[in-house]
Amino acid sequence: MAYKAHIPYGAYWSTPFARWQGSFANLHSVEFAAHVTRQELAKRKIAPETFDYGVLGITVLQKHSFFGLPWFTGLAGLGHVGGPTVMQACATSVRVLATAAEEIETGSARTTLAATCDRTSNGPHLYYPNPKGPGGTGAHEDWVMDNFGCDPLGGHSMTQTAENVVKRHGFGTEAQHEVVLRREEQYRMATADGNAFQKRYMTLPFEVPAPNFKKTVATLEGDEGVSTSTREGLAKLKPVMPGGTVTFGGQTHPADGSAAMILTTAERARELSRDPKIVVRLHGFGQARAELAYMPEAVAPAASRALAQAGRTIKQMDAIKTHNPFAVNDLLFAKETGVDVNKMNNYGCSLVWGHPQGPMGMRAVIELIEELALRGGGWGLFSGCAAGDTGMAVVLEVGDA
């Protein structure tokens, strides 16, 4: 199918991603995303009155984030814009896009700002009062660390889901490390020639504001904290879990950042596009849920459902991006779909540039669009897993108007 919602070419952006406890560690993620949105809309000369709806995706609580989207849009100079706040772990970005597209599909909105943000650094420590507890004490959790380390349904960690998949499908450490080396090589395609590819959607050098947003405290030339691995260095790493196969080199790192995209009608998209001759159409969304504690297995069926809605096959995709918190994810996806593991994820992926749950998928979709634009058009797929053994995917087309 073809959704009524189009993405104006170039009407999207992402900050660099900074490894947690780095340059963005003390920036309130909602306030920071609003600050960036103001700048990016002004850069594109897009007036606030353009928008009549918004969706905010966030997975790590911040002070006052109870107010969600209306607070974000108010800070961004879009005080007339309302809408929901969405949280679906690493599937948040695709869920935000689907929510925005559906509102346009039903005619309830014309132009939507789909924004995502997260700060895994300095995550909240929560206390849940229980006056009837022992001594009147309640339960508590560290929002980031405790939830990374324990799925409440099974009591297992995220890493355990990858190891379960390895045990079932048989991907050793060496095969995982080969994927890591290839993904880092592909990421260097994006940073070549002074970050030429990333500058297609990212403002670089990037000025890091102070927490009060009144001055610049640092400047980033690109993503911060990205590793550069060697085959020899990876070979020295021990598995994270005793008797396992997944090393710290074979998985991503937590990070901070934000990304956003505009969705609108076909007519309005031409007006807001950086190049009106390029059209970006949405064709399909899909979601799936795998067996408990087998999270990476959700990626392929989510992709299959998005492809079915789009009326396309995996062989008709000209570019594919995945969310890969573990290199295992890509090995399994390639095995189940027949895709060459070395040809997907050109220009970067979350395995390399990090894992702020909310905006991670949005950045991947943006890079997918730009890769297709460089090819002269074509069809693209993004799919990824999320906490709770779920997954979401989106199929889009970059074509000629």
For each residue, the residues with C-beta under 8 A, 3 or more apart:
1: 283 284 309 310 311
2: 281 282 283
3: 101 104 105 281 282 283
4: 101 104 105 265 266
5: 100 101 104 105 112 263 264 265 282
6: 263 264 265 266 269 279 280 281 282
7: 11 12 261 262 263 269 280 281 282 369 396
8: 11 262 264 268 269 270 271 272 273 274 280
9: 269 273 274 275 278 279 280 369 373 398
10: 44 201 273 274 275
11: 7 8 44 46 261 262 269 272 273 274
12: 7 201 259 260 261 262 362 366 369
13: 36 40 201 202 203 259 260 366
14: 17 201 202 257 258 259 260 359 362 363 366
15: 24 32 36 202 206 257 258 259
16: 198 202 204 206 220 222 223 224 257
17: 14 223 224 255 256 257 353 354 356 359 360 363
18: 22 23 24 25 220 223 224 225 255 256 257 354
19: 22 224 225 226 253 254 255 354
20: 25 120 121 253 254 255 256
21: 25 121 122
22: 18 19 25 121 224 225 255 256
23: 18 208 218 220 224
24: 15 18 27 32 119 121 208 256 257
25: 18 20 21 22 119 121 122 256
26: 121 122 211
27: 24 31 32 119 208 209 211 256
28: 31 32 62 63 119 211
29: 32 33 58 60 62 117 118 119 256 258
30: 33 34 56 58 62 64 65 71 72 75 117
31: 27 28 34 35 75 213
32: 15 24 27 28 29 35 36 117 119 209 258
33: 29 30 36 37 72 76 115 116 117 258 260
34: 30 31 37 38 72 73 75 76
35: 31 32 38 39 75 209 213
36: 13 15 32 33 39 40 258 260
37: 33 34 40 41 72 76 113 115 260
38: 34 35 41 42 76 77
39: 35 36 42 43 203
40: 13 36 37 43 44 203 260
41: 37 38 44 46 48 76 77
42: 38 39 45
43: 39 40 203
44: 10 11 40 41 272 274
45: 42
46: 11 41 50 262 272
47: 50
48: 41 51 77 78 80 81
49: 80
50: 46 47 111 268 272
51: 48 54 73 78 81 111 112 113
52: 81 109 110 111 112
53: 81 82 83 100 103 108 109 110 111 112 113
54: 51 69 72 73 78 81 82 83 112 113 114 115
55: 69 83 84 85 86 96 99 100 103 112 113 114 115
56: 30 68 69 72 83 84 85 86 96 115 116 117
57: 85 86 87 88 92 93 95 96 114 115 116 117 358 359 362
58: 29 30 61 62 65 68 85 86 87 92 116 117 118 358
59: 87 88 89 90 92 118 357 358
60: 29 118 119 120 123 124 143 144 357 358
61: 58 65 123 124 126 143
62: 28 29 30 58 65 119 124
63: 28
64: 30 67 71
65: 30 58 61 62 68 71 85
66:
67: 64 70 71
68: 56 58 65 71 72 84 85
69: 54 55 56 72 73 81 82 83 84 85 115
70: 67 73 74 81 82 83
71: 30 64 65 67 68 74 75
72: 30 33 34 37 54 56 68 69 75 76 115 117
73: 34 51 54 69 70 76 78 79 81 82 83 113
74: 70 71 78 79
75: 30 31 34 35 71 72
76: 33 34 37 38 41 72 73 113
77: 38 41 48
78: 48 51 54 73 74 81 113
79: 73 74
80: 48 49
81: 48 51 52 53 54 69 70 73 78 113
82: 53 54 69 70 73
83: 53 54 55 56 69 70 73 103 112
84: 55 56 68 69 99
85: 55 56 57 58 65 68 69
86: 55 56 57 58 92 95 96 99
87: 57 58 59 92 358
88: 57 59 91 92 95 386 390 392
89: 59 92 357 386 387 388 390
90: 59 323 325 355 357 360 361 384 385 386 387
91: 88 94 95 287 361 384 385 386 390 391 392
92: 57 58 59 86 87 88 89 95 96 116 357 358 361 386
93: 57 96 97 116 259 358 359 360 361 362 363 364 365
94: 91 97 98 285 361 365 382 384 392 393 394
95: 57 86 88 91 92 98 99 392
96: 55 56 57 86 92 93 99 100 114 115 116 362
97: 93 94 100 101 114 261 263 282 285 362 365 394
98: 94 95 101 102 285 392 394
99: 55 84 86 95 96 102 103 114
100: 5 53 55 96 97 103 104 109 112 114 263
101: 3 4 5 97 98 104 105 263 282 285
102: 98 99 105 106
103: 53 55 83 99 100 106 108 109 112
104: 3 4 5 100 101 107 108 109 110 112 263 264 265
105: 3 4 5 101 102
106: 102 103
107: 104
108: 53 103 104
109: 52 53 100 103 104 112
110: 52 53 104 264 265 268
111: 50 51 52 53 262 263 264 265 268 272
112: 5 51 52 53 54 55 83 100 103 104 109 262 263 264
113: 37 51 53 54 55 73 76 78 81 260 262
114: 54 55 57 96 97 99 100 260 261 262 263 362
115: 33 37 54 55 56 57 69 72 96 258 259 260
116: 33 56 57 58 92 93 96 258 259 260 358 359 361 362
117: 29 30 32 33 56 57 58 72 257 258 259 356 358 359
118: 29 58 59 60 256 257 258 356 357 358 359
119: 24 25 27 28 29 32 60 62 122 123 256 356
120: 20 60 123 144 254 255 256 355 356 357
121: 20 21 22 24 25 26 254 256
122: 21 25 26 119
123: 60 61 119 120 142 143 144 145
124: 60 61 62 142 143
125: 140 141 142 143
126: 61 140 141 142 143
127: 138 139 140
128: 138 139 140 141
129: 138
130: 133 136 137 138 139
131: 136
132: 136
133: 130 136 137 138 139
134: 137
135:
136: 130 131 132 133
137: 130 133 134
138: 127 128 129 130 133
139: 127 128 130 133
140: 125 126 127 128
141: 125 126 128 146 147
142: 123 124 125 126 145 146
143: 60 61 123 124 125 126 146 147
144: 60 120 123 147 148 254
145: 123 142 148 149
146: 141 142 143 149 150
147: 141 143 144 150 387
148: 144 145 157 158 254
149: 145 146 157 158
150: 146 147 155 156 157
151: 154 155 156 157 158 161 292 293 387 388
152: 155
153: 292 388
154: 151 292 293
155: 150 151 152
156: 150 151 160 161 293
157: 148 149 150 151 160 161
158: 148 149 151 161 162 295 325 387
159: 162 163 240 241 244 246 251 326
160: 156 157 163 164 241 293
161: 151 156 157 158 164 165 293 294 295 296 389
162: 158 159 165 166 246 251 295 296 325 326 328 329
163: 159 160 166 167 241 244 245 246
164: 160 161 167 168 293 294
165: 161 162 168 169 171 294 295 296 297 328 332
166: 162 163 169 170 171 172 244 245 246 328
167: 163 164 170
168: 164 165 294
169: 165 166 331 332 335
170: 166 167
171: 165 166 175 176 245 328 331 332
172: 166 175 176 245
173: 176 177 239 245 246 247 250
174: 177 178 235
175: 171 172 178 179 331
176: 171 172 173 179 180 245 246 247 250 326 327 328 331
177: 173 174 180 181 229 231 234 235 247 249 250 327
178: 174 175 181 182
179: 175 176 182 183 250 327 330 331 341 351
180: 176 177 183 184 229 234 249 250 327 351
181: 177 178 184 185 229 231 234
182: 178 179 185 186 341 342
183: 179 180 186 187 324 327 330 345 348 349 351 352
184: 180 181 187 188 227 228 229 352
185: 181 182 188 189
186: 182 183 189 190 345 346 347 348 349 352
187: 183 184 190 191 226 347 348 349 352 353
188: 184 185 191 192
189: 185 186 192 197 346 347 348
190: 186 187 195 197 198 347 348 367
191: 187 188 195 197 198 222
192: 188 189 195 196 197
193: 196
194: 199
195: 190 191 192 198 199 202 204 221 222
196: 192 193 199 200
197: 189 190 191 192 200 347 367 370 374
198: 16 190 191 195 201 202 204 222
199: 194 195 196 202 203 204
200: 196 197 370
201: 10 12 13 14 198 366 367 370
202: 13 14 15 16 195 198 199 206 222
203: 13 39 40 43 199 206
204: 16 195 198 199 220 221 222
205: 219 220 221
206: 15 16 202 203 219 220 221 222
207: 216 218 219
208: 23 24 27 216 217 218 219 220
209: 27 32 35 213 214 215 216 217
210: 213 214 215 216 217
211: 26 27 28
212: 215
213: 31 35 209 210
214: 209 210
215: 209 210 212
216: 207 208 209 210 219
217: 208 209 210
218: 23 207 208
219: 205 206 207 208 216
220: 16 18 23 204 205 206 208 223 224
221: 195 204 205 206
222: 16 191 195 198 202 204 206
223: 16 17 18 220 226 353 354
224: 16 17 18 19 22 23 220
225: 18 19 22 253 255 354
226: 19 187 223 352 353 354
227: 184 249 253 352
228: 184
229: 177 180 181 184 233 234 249
230: 233 234
231: 177 181 234 235
232: 235 236
233: 229 230 236 237 249
234: 177 180 181 229 230 231 237 247 249 250
235: 174 177 231 232
236: 232 233
237: 233 234 247 248 249 250
238: 247
239: 173 242 243 244 245 246 247
240: 159 244 246 247 248 251
241: 159 160 163 244 246
242: 239
243: 239
244: 159 163 166 239 240 241
245: 163 166 171 172 173 176 239 250
246: 159 162 163 166 173 176 239 240 241 250 251 326 327 328
247: 173 176 177 234 237 238 239 240 250 251
248: 237 240 251
249: 177 180 227 229 233 234 237
250: 173 176 177 179 180 234 237 245 246 247 326 327 328
251: 159 162 240 246 247 248 325 326 327 351
252: 324 325 326 350 351 352 354 355
253: 19 20 225 227 354 355
254: 19 20 120 121 144 148 354 355 356
255: 17 18 19 20 22 120 225 353 354 355 356
256: 17 18 20 22 24 25 27 29 118 119 120 121 356
257: 14 15 16 17 18 24 117 118 354 356 359 363
258: 14 15 29 32 33 36 115 116 117 118 356 358 359
259: 12 13 14 15 93 115 116 117 359 362 363 366
260: 12 13 14 33 36 37 40 113 114 115 116 362
261: 7 11 12 97 114 362 365 366
262: 7 8 11 12 46 111 112 113 114 272
263: 5 6 7 97 100 101 104 111 112 114 282
264: 5 6 8 104 110 111 112 268 269 272
265: 4 5 6 104 110 111 268 269
266: 4 6 269 270 279
267: 270 271
268: 8 50 110 111 264 265 271 272
269: 6 7 8 9 11 264 265 266 272 273 279 280
270: 8 266 267 273 276 279 401
271: 8 267 268 276
272: 8 11 44 46 50 111 262 264 268 269
273: 8 9 10 11 269 270 276 278
274: 8 9 10 11 44 278
275: 9 10 278
276: 270 271 273 401
277: 400 401
278: 9 273 274 275 373 377 398 399 400 401
279: 6 9 266 269 270 397 398 399 400 401
280: 6 7 8 9 269 369 396 397 398
281: 2 3 6 7 396 397 399
282: 2 3 5 6 7 97 101 263 285 394 395 396
283: 1 2 3 309 310 311 312 379 395 396 397
284: 1 305 306 307 308 309 310 311 312 393 394 395
285: 94 97 98 101 282 306 309 392 393 394 395
286: 301 302 303 304 305 306 307 308 309 383 392 393 394
287: 91 302 305 390 391 392 393
288: 298 301 302 304 305 390 391 392
289: 298 388 389 390 391
290: 294 295 296 297 298 301 385 389 390 391
291: 294 297 389
292: 151 153 154 389
293: 151 154 156 160 161 164 389
294: 161 164 165 168 290 291 297 298 389
295: 158 161 162 165 290 298 385 386 387 388 389 390
296: 161 162 165 290 299 326 328 329 332 333 385
297: 165 290 291 294 300 301 332 385 389
298: 288 289 290 294 295 301 302 385 386 389 390 391
299: 296 302 303 322 323 329 332 333 383 384 385 391 393
300: 297 303 304 332 333 336 337 383
301: 286 288 290 297 298 304 305 391
302: 286 287 288 298 299 305 306 383 384 385 390 391 392 393
303: 286 299 300 306 307 314 333 337 381 383 391 393
304: 286 288 300 301 307 308 314
305: 284 286 287 288 301 302 308 309 393
306: 284 285 286 302 303 309 310 381 383 393 394 395
307: 284 286 303 304 310 312 313 314 317 381 393 395
308: 284 286 304 305 311
309: 1 283 284 285 286 305 306 395
310: 1 283 284 306 307 379 395
311: 1 283 284 308
312: 283 284 307 316 317 379 395
313: 307 316 317
314: 303 304 307 317 320 337 338 339 381
315: 338
316: 312 313 379
317: 307 312 313 314 320 379 380 381 395
318: 372 375 378 379 380
319: 344 346 368 371 372 375 378 379 380 381
320: 314 317 339 343 344 345 380 381 382 383
321: 344 345 349 364 365 367 368 371 380 381 382
322: 299 329 330 333 344 345 349 364 382 383 384
323: 90 299 329 349 350 360 361 364 382 383 384 385 386
324: 183 252 327 329 330 345 349 350 351 384
325: 90 158 162 251 252 329 350 351 355 385
326: 159 162 176 246 250 251 252 296 329 351
327: 176 177 179 180 183 246 250 251 324 330 331 351
328: 162 165 166 171 176 246 250 296 331 332
329: 162 296 299 322 323 324 325 326 332 333 384 385
330: 179 183 322 324 327 333 334 341 344 345 351
331: 169 171 175 176 179 327 328 334 335 341
332: 165 169 171 296 297 299 300 328 329 335 336
333: 296 299 300 303 322 329 330 336 337 339 341 344 383
334: 330 331 337 338 339 340 341 344
335: 169 331 332
336: 300 332 333
337: 300 303 314 333 334
338: 314 315 334
339: 314 320 333 334 343 344
340: 334 343 344
341: 179 182 330 331 333 334 344
342: 182
343: 320 339 340 346
344: 319 320 321 322 330 333 334 339 340 341
345: 183 186 320 321 322 324 330 348 349 351
346: 186 189 319 343 371
347: 186 187 189 190 197 367 370 371
348: 183 186 187 189 190 345 352 353 367
349: 183 186 187 321 322 323 324 345 352 353 364
350: 252 323 324 325 353 354 355 360 364 384
351: 179 180 183 251 252 324 325 326 327 330 345
352: 183 184 186 187 226 227 252 348 349
353: 17 187 223 226 255 348 349 350 363
354: 17 18 19 223 225 226 252 253 254 255 257 350 360
355: 90 120 252 253 254 255 325 350 360
356: 17 117 118 119 120 254 255 256 257 258 359 360
357: 59 60 89 90 92 118 120 360 386
358: 57 58 59 60 87 92 93 116 117 118 258 362
359: 14 17 57 93 116 117 118 257 258 259 356 362 363
360: 17 90 93 323 350 354 355 356 357 363 364 384
361: 90 91 92 93 94 116 323 364 365 382 384 392
362: 12 14 57 93 96 97 114 116 259 260 261 358 359 365 366
363: 14 17 93 257 259 353 359 360 366 367
364: 93 321 322 323 349 350 360 361 367 368 382 384
365: 93 94 97 261 321 361 362 368 369 382 394 396
366: 12 13 14 201 259 261 362 363 369 370
367: 190 197 201 321 347 348 363 364 370 371
368: 319 321 364 365 371 372 380 381 382 396
369: 7 9 12 280 365 366 372 373 380 396 398
370: 197 200 201 347 366 367 373 374
371: 319 321 346 347 367 368 374 375 380
372: 318 319 368 369 375 377 378 379 380 397 398
373: 9 278 369 370 376 377 398
374: 197 370 371
375: 318 319 371 372 378
376: 373
377: 278 372 373 397 398 399 400
378: 318 319 372 375 397 398
379: 283 310 312 316 317 318 319 372 395 396 397
380: 317 318 319 320 321 368 369 371 372 395 396 397 398
381: 303 306 307 314 317 319 320 321 368 393 394 395
382: 94 320 321 322 323 361 364 365 368 393 394
383: 286 299 300 302 303 306 320 322 323 333 391 392 393 394
384: 90 91 94 299 302 322 323 324 329 350 360 361 364 391 392 393
385: 90 91 290 295 296 297 298 299 302 323 325 329 389 390 391
386: 88 89 90 91 92 295 298 323 357 390 391 392
387: 89 90 147 151 158 295 390
388: 89 151 153 289 295
389: 161 289 290 291 292 293 294 295 297 298 385
390: 88 89 91 287 288 289 290 295 298 302 385 386 387
391: 91 287 288 289 290 298 299 301 302 303 383 384 385 386
392: 88 91 94 95 98 285 286 287 288 302 361 383 384 386
393: 94 284 285 286 287 299 302 303 305 306 307 381 382 383 384
394: 94 97 98 282 284 285 286 306 365 381 382 383
395: 282 283 284 285 306 307 309 310 312 317 379 380 381
396: 7 280 281 282 283 365 368 369 379 380
397: 279 280 281 283 372 377 378 379 380
398: 9 278 279 280 369 372 373 377 378 380
399: 278 279 281 377
400: 277 278 279 377
401: 270 276 277 278 279
